[in-house]
């Protein structure tokens, strides 16, 4: 997916920029970049690979070369960023959180207009540079950003560092979040809406970046909204659109537990979702355990709803093992994922245990973990998943490295069951408790060696989030999406 952080301050911003960007590290795995602007030295940029190292270790030794009162940082799951541009709009740097499905088509159109691409990586077009080229086609930043919204198929949120402040533009349907924070000399001295005394503003994909840097959350940037941040305050350049489709997977998996999107806390959603599932479940079990990290909140709620004790039957070993999807090879990712989760035989032995996890994508990692749990003496292994089955690949956000929908265990099962796969067939398998759904879920349990498996109901997930379903994207579960995404009605 990716995440970003930007800040503008009356003081040097480098430390806030460094740590604020680091608090978005869980959102991406490929590359990271920082850029600052100083009135004397201009723009200063650095980009590093994260595939074998963490953000802090790559940038800490070079922080002294950055200076200025405003800057951007990005954790990217796609292309090298930031991009620095000199155009009729002035000098600026841009970072994006985006998935552009029609990238080749737009690039071909731009090349036909005698534009060129210089930021190639592995002979691939850099999508952030493509966004910058589209912005440059506008007479103003607002006009250029709206051209991005009109042209792309997918999603795109962006931050633009200009010589006169930071422009933040959220995806036109708000699929990915941008949240504004404010720092004052005495935090909390001024009420919401009062900007007197502010010494810095920040924009971030994650509100987790704010508390330890002494920022307080001001508000979310709305879908399609464009704002400019200066040390004087927040200027709205374009009002938010009425339609919204924020990604539900932010609360299920992506989001850090302490983060809020649209004012709704990630951990609170996971606990409520788990509690609802626990109350409805009829399993006989001795203990419940969350698969670290994103399954823990659900498991705590499930324990409350089911009234069985929570135990740390498996713990995450973090000192030396990198994140499970960092290595380039899927085989190595699966090995790392297994190695970093350490089972505790003293707790597992002779227990009927419920494991809560965020999702089942391919199923390979869970299958290997289940074998280990049984080898450690577990009598029964029940799995409860905090979202519905993933039946559709996501065309809007790159939340897995899957190249095909048939990497999803659900789609492989459906293909094995059905002679012909049609939209109507997929809808039947995606419908909670339909005969096709029940058959698919039972087969998932069989293939993974589980005593039982159940998925959260879509209705319960939406209730846990607390937003109207029409404002939450659930495409990967039920295939729904807006047909006229560019309408501002």
C-alpha positions in Angstrom: 0.0 0.0 0.0 2.4 2.7 1.2 2.2 5.7 3.5 3.5 9.3 3.8 4.1 12.1 6.2 4.7 15.8 5.7 5.3 18.6 8.1 5.8 22.4 7.9 7.1 24.3 11.0 8.3 27.6 12.3 11.4 25.6 13.4 13.6 23.0 11.9 11.4 20.0 10.8 14.0 17.2 10.2 13.5 15.3 13.4 9.7 15.4 13.1 9.9 14.4 9.4 12.2 11.4 10.2 10.2 9.9 13.0 6.8 10.8 11.5 7.7 8.9 8.3 9.1 6.0 10.3 5.6 5.7 12.0 4.3 4.8 8.5 6.8 2.0 8.0 4.3 -0.8 8.4 2.5 0.4 5.3 5.2 -0.4 2.7 8.2 -2.6 2.1 10.1 -1.6 -1.1 11.5 1.9 -0.9 11.5 5.0 1.3 12.4 8.6 0.6 12.8 12.0 2.3 12.8 15.5 0.8 13.2 18.9 2.5 13.0 22.4 1.3 15.3 25.2 2.6 15.1 28.8 1.2 18.9 28.9 0.8 19.8 25.3 -0.2 16.5 24.4 -2.1 15.3 20.9 -2.3 17.3 18.0 -0.8 16.2 14.4 -1.5 17.3 10.9 -0.6 15.7 7.5 -1.6 16.7 4.0 -0.3 15.6 0.5 -0.7 13.8 -1.1 2.3 13.8 -4.7 1.0 16.7 -5.7 3.3 16.7 -2.9 5.8 14.4 -0.8 8.0 13.7 2.9 7.4 15.6 4.2 10.4 18.7 2.2 9.7 18.8 3.5 6.1 18.3 7.2 6.8 19.6 7.9 10.3 23.2 8.4 9.3 22.4 11.1 6.7 19.9 13.2 8.6 22.5 16.0 9.1 22.4 16.8 5.3 18.7 17.7 5.5 17.6 21.1 6.7 14.6 23.3 6.4 11.2 24.1 7.9 9.2 21.8 5.6 9.5 18.3 4.2 7.9 15.1 3.0 8.6 11.5 3.7 7.2 8.4 2.0 7.2 4.6 2.6 6.5 3.1 -0.9 5.3 -0.2 -2.0 5.8 0.7 -5.6 8.2 3.2 -7.2 11.2 5.3 -5.9 9.9 8.6 -4.5 9.9 11.6 -4.0 10.0 13.1 -7.4 11.4 16.7 -7.7 10.0 18.8 -10.5 10.7 22.1 -12.1 7.7 23.3 -14.1 5.6 26.3 -15.0 3.9 25.7 -11.5 7.3 26.3 -9.9 9.7 23.9 -8.2 8.1 21.2 -6.1 8.4 17.6 -4.8 5.6 15.0 -4.9 4.9 11.7 -3.1 2.0 9.4 -3.7 0.1 6.5 -2.3 -1.4 5.1 -5.4 -2.4 2.2 -7.6 -2.8 3.2 -11.2 -4.2 0.4 -13.3 -4.1 2.2 -16.6 -0.5 3.4 -16.2 0.7 2.2 -19.7 -2.3 3.8 -21.5 -1.7 7.2 -19.8 2.0 6.9 -20.4 1.5 6.2 -24.1 -0.9 9.2 -24.4 1.7 11.5 -22.7 4.5 10.2 -24.9 2.4 11.0 -28.0 2.3 14.5 -26.7 6.1 14.6 -26.7 6.5 14.3 -23.0 9.2 12.1 -21.6 9.8 9.9 -18.5 13.2 10.0 -16.8 12.6 8.2 -13.5 12.7 4.7 -14.8 13.2 1.8 -12.3 13.9 -1.6 -13.7 12.7 -0.2 -17.1 9.3 0.5 -15.6 7.5 3.8 -15.6 7.5 5.5 -12.3 3.9 6.2 -11.4 4.7 9.1 -9.2 6.5 10.8 -12.1 3.4 10.1 -14.3 1.3 11.9 -11.6 3.7 14.8 -11.7 3.4 15.1 -15.5 -0.4 15.2 -15.3 -0.2 17.8 -12.6 2.0 19.9 -14.9 -0.6 19.9 -17.5 -2.9 22.0 -15.3 -2.7 25.8 -15.2 -2.8 25.5 -11.4 -2.0 22.7 -8.9 -5.7 22.2 -8.3 -6.4 21.9 -12.0 -3.5 19.4 -12.4 -4.6 17.3 -9.5 -8.1 17.1 -10.8 -6.6 15.9 -14.1 -5.0 13.1 -12.2 -8.4 12.2 -10.6 -10.0 12.2 -14.1 -7.3 10.1 -15.9 -6.4 7.3 -13.5 -8.2 4.1 -12.9 -7.5 3.0 -9.4 -6.6 5.4 -6.6 -4.2 8.2 -5.8 -3.5 10.3 -2.7 -0.6 12.7 -2.8 1.5 15.3 -0.9 3.2 18.1 -2.8 6.0 20.1 -1.3 6.2 23.6 -2.8 8.3 26.6 -1.9 5.2 28.1 -0.2 3.7 25.2 1.8 2.5 21.6 1.5 -0.5 20.7 -0.7 -2.3 17.5 0.4 -4.8 15.9 -2.0 -6.7 12.8 -1.0 -7.9 10.2 -3.5 -11.2 11.3 -5.1 -13.1 8.5 -3.3 -11.0 8.7 -0.2 -9.8 5.1 -0.5 -6.6 5.9 1.3 -6.5 8.3 4.3 -4.8 11.7 4.9 -5.0 13.1 8.4 -4.0 16.6 9.6 -2.2 17.3 12.8 -1.2 20.5 14.7 1.5 21.2 17.2 1.3 24.1 19.6 3.8 25.5 22.1 1.4 24.1 24.8 -0.4 21.2 23.3 -4.1 21.3 23.9 -4.1 25.0 24.8 -6.3 26.0 21.8 -9.6 24.4 20.9 -10.4 22.8 17.5 -10.6 25.3 14.7 -8.3 27.8 16.5 -4.8 27.9 15.0 -3.3 30.7 17.1 -0.1 29.5 18.7 0.5 26.6 16.2 4.2 26.1 15.6 3.8 23.2 13.1 1.3 21.3 11.0 1.6 17.7 9.7 -0.2 15.4 7.3 0.0 11.7 7.6 -1.4 8.4 6.5 -1.4 7.3 10.1 -2.5 9.3 13.2 -0.1 7.0 15.1 2.6 9.4 13.9 1.2 12.3 16.0 1.2 11.7 19.7 4.9 11.1 20.4 5.8 14.1 18.3 3.3 16.3 20.2 0.8 16.8 17.4 -2.9 16.7 18.0 -5.3 15.5 15.3 -7.2 18.3 13.7 -9.2 16.4 11.1 -9.2 14.1 8.1 -8.8 15.4 4.6 -12.0 14.6 2.8 -12.4 12.5 -0.5 -11.1 14.6 -3.4 -10.3 17.5 -1.0 -7.2 19.6 -1.7 -5.7 21.7 1.1 -2.6 23.8 1.5 -0.7 23.8 4.8 1.5 26.7 5.9 2.6 27.8 9.3 -0.3 30.2 9.2 -2.9 27.4 9.0 -5.0 25.3 6.7 -6.3 26.6 3.4 -8.9 24.6 1.6 -8.2 24.8 -2.2 -11.0 22.3 -3.1 -13.9 21.2 -1.0 -14.3 17.4 -0.4 -16.5 15.3 -2.7 -19.7 13.8 -1.4 -19.0 10.2 -2.4 -16.6 8.1 -0.4 -15.2 4.6 -0.5 -12.6 4.3 2.2 -10.9 0.9 2.2 -12.3 -1.4 4.9 -9.0 -3.3 5.0 -7.4 -0.4 6.8 -9.3 -1.5 10.0 -8.9 -5.2 9.3 -5.2 -5.4 8.5 -3.3 -2.3 7.4 -3.9 0.1 10.2 -1.7 0.4 13.2 -3.8 -0.3 16.3 -3.5 3.2 17.7 -4.5 4.9 14.4 -7.8 6.5 13.6 -9.4 6.9 10.2 -12.5 9.2 10.0 -12.2 9.4 13.8 -12.7 5.6 14.1 -9.9 3.7 16.0 -8.4 0.6 14.5 -8.1 -1.4 17.7 -11.6 -0.5 18.8 -13.0 -1.8 15.5 -11.1 -5.1 15.7 -12.2 -5.7 19.3 -15.8 -5.0 18.6 -15.7 -7.2 15.5 -14.2 -10.0 17.5 -16.7 -9.6 20.3 -19.6 -9.9 17.9 -18.1 -13.0 16.4 -17.5 -14.5 19.8 -21.0 -13.9 20.9 -22.4 -15.6 17.8 -20.0 -18.6 17.7 -20.9 -22.0 19.2 -17.4 -23.5 19.3 -16.3 -25.4 22.4 -12.7 -24.3 23.1 -10.4 -23.8 26.1 -8.4 -20.6 25.1 -8.2 -18.0 22.3 -5.1 -16.5 20.8 -4.5 -13.7 18.3 -2.0 -14.2 15.5 0.3 -11.2 15.9 -0.1 -8.4 15.2 -3.3 -7.6 13.4 -5.2 -10.6 14.9 -4.6 -9.6 18.5 -7.4 -7.0 18.8 -10.0 -9.3 17.3 -8.9 -12.1 19.6 -9.3 -9.9 22.7 -12.8 -9.0 21.6 -13.6 -12.7 20.8 -12.4 -13.7 24.2 -14.8 -11.2 25.8 -17.7 -12.3 23.6 -17.1 -16.0 23.9 -16.1 -15.8 27.6 -13.0 -18.0 27.2 -9.6 -16.8 28.4 -7.0 -15.1 26.1 -3.6 -16.7 26.1 -0.4 -15.9 24.2 0.0 -19.4 22.7 2.0 -17.9 19.9 4.3 -14.9 20.1 6.1 -12.8 17.5 9.9 -12.7 17.5 10.8 -9.2 16.3 14.4 -8.5 17.2 16.0 -10.1 14.1 13.3 -11.3 11.7 12.1 -8.9 9.0 8.5 -8.4 8.1 7.0 -11.4 6.4 6.4 -9.8 3.0 9.7 -8.0 2.7 11.8 -10.6 0.7 11.3 -10.6 -3.0 10.6 -14.3 -3.2 7.2 -15.6 -2.2 8.8 -18.8 -0.9 11.2 -16.8 1.3 8.3 -14.6 2.5 6.4 -17.6 3.6 9.5 -19.0 5.4 10.1 -15.7 7.2 6.4 -15.5 8.2 6.6 -18.9 9.8 10.0 -18.4 11.5 9.0 -15.1 13.2 5.9 -16.7 14.9 7.1 -18.8 17.8 4.5 -21.2 19.3 4.5 -21.9 23.1 4.0 -25.7 23.6 3.4 -25.2 27.3 0.2 -23.3 26.5 -0.8 -25.3 23.3 -0.5 -28.8 24.8 -3.8 -30.6 25.1 -5.8 -27.4 24.4 -8.7 -26.7 22.1 -7.7 -23.3 20.8 -9.2 -20.6 18.7 -6.8 -18.6 16.7 -7.9 -15.2 15.4 -6.3 -13.7 12.3 -7.0 -10.8 10.0 -7.5 -12.6 6.7 -6.6 -15.7 4.6 -5.1 -14.8 1.2 -3.1 -17.7 -0.2 -3.4 -19.9 2.9 0.1 -21.2 2.8 1.3 -19.4 5.9 -1.7 -20.4 8.0 -1.4 -24.1 6.8 2.2 -24.3 7.9 1.4 -22.6 11.3 -1.5 -25.0 11.9 0.8 -28.0 11.4 3.2 -26.5 14.0 0.4 -26.0 16.5 -0.7 -29.6 16.3 2.9 -30.7 16.5 3.1 -28.7 19.8 0.3 -30.7 21.2 -2.9 -28.8 20.4 -6.0 -31.0 20.5 -8.1 -28.8 18.2 -7.2 -25.7 16.1 -10.1 -23.5 15.2 -9.5 -20.3 13.1 -11.7 -17.2 13.1 -11.0 -14.5 10.5 -11.9 -10.9 11.1 -13.1 -10.2 7.6 -15.2 -12.1 5.0 -13.5 -14.4 2.5 -11.4 -12.5 -0.1 -13.1 -13.5 -3.3 -12.1 -10.6 -5.5 -8.7 -9.1 -6.1 -8.4 -5.4 -5.2 -8.2 -3.0 -8.2 -7.8 0.0 -6.0 -5.0 -0.7 -3.4 -2.1 -3.1 -3.7 -2.6 -4.9 -0.4 -1.0 -8.2 -1.5 1.8 -9.1 -4.0 -0.6 -11.3 -5.9 -0.3 -11.1 -9.6 -3.5 -13.0 -10.2 -6.9 -13.5 -8.5 -6.1 -17.2 -8.6 -3.4 -16.8 -6.0 -6.4 -16.3 -3.6 -7.3 -19.7 -2.0 -11.0 -18.9 -2.5 -10.6 -18.5 -6.3 -8.6 -21.6 -6.6 -11.4 -23.5 -4.8 -14.1 -21.9 -6.9 -12.2 -22.8 -10.0 -11.9 -26.4 -8.8 -15.6 -26.6 -8.0 -17.1 -24.8 -11.1 -16.8 -25.7 -14.8 -17.3 -22.0 -15.7 -16.7 -19.0 -13.6 -19.1 -16.1 -14.1 -19.9 -12.9 -12.2 -23.1 -14.6 -10.9 -21.1 -17.6 -9.7 -18.7 -15.4 -7.8 -21.6 -13.5 -6.2 -23.0 -16.8 -4.9 -19.7 -17.7 -3.3 -19.4 -14.2 -1.8 -22.8 -14.3 -0.2 -22.7 -15.1 3.5 -24.1 -18.5 4.4 -25.2 -19.4 0.8 -24.7 -23.1 0.0 -21.8 -22.1 -2.2 -20.2 -20.0 0.5 -20.6 -22.8 3.1 -19.0 -25.3 0.7 -16.1 -23.0 0.0 -15.4 -22.3 3.7 -15.6 -25.9 4.6 -13.0 -26.7 1.8 -10.7 -23.9 3.0 -10.7 -25.6 6.5 -10.0 -29.0 4.9 -7.1 -27.8 2.8 -5.5 -26.0 5.7 -6.0 -28.8 8.2 -8.2 -26.9 10.5 -10.7 -28.3 13.0 -13.0 -25.5 11.9 -12.8 -22.1 10.3 -15.3 -19.2 10.2 -15.2 -15.7 8.7 -16.7 -12.5 10.0 -19.9 -11.5 8.4 -19.7 -8.5 6.2 -22.6 -6.9 8.1 -20.8 -7.3 11.4 -17.6 -5.8 10.0 -19.5 -2.8 8.7 -21.3 -2.4 12.0 -17.9 -2.6 13.8 -16.5 0.2 11.6 -19.6 2.3 12.3 -19.8 4.0 8.8 -22.6 3.5 6.3 -21.7 0.7 3.9 -22.0 3.1 0.9 -19.0 5.0 2.3 -16.8 1.9 2.8 -15.1 -0.1 0.0 -15.8 -3.8 0.4 -14.9 -4.8 -3.2 -12.6 -7.6 -2.2 -15.4 -9.3 -0.2 -18.5 -8.7 -2.4 -17.2 -7.3 -5.7 -19.1 -4.0 -5.2 -17.7 -0.7 -6.5 -18.9 2.6 -7.9 -19.6 2.7 -11.6 -19.2 6.5 -11.9 -16.2 7.2 -9.7 -15.5 10.7 -11.1 -18.9 12.1 -10.4 -19.0 14.8 -7.8 -22.6 14.4 -6.8 
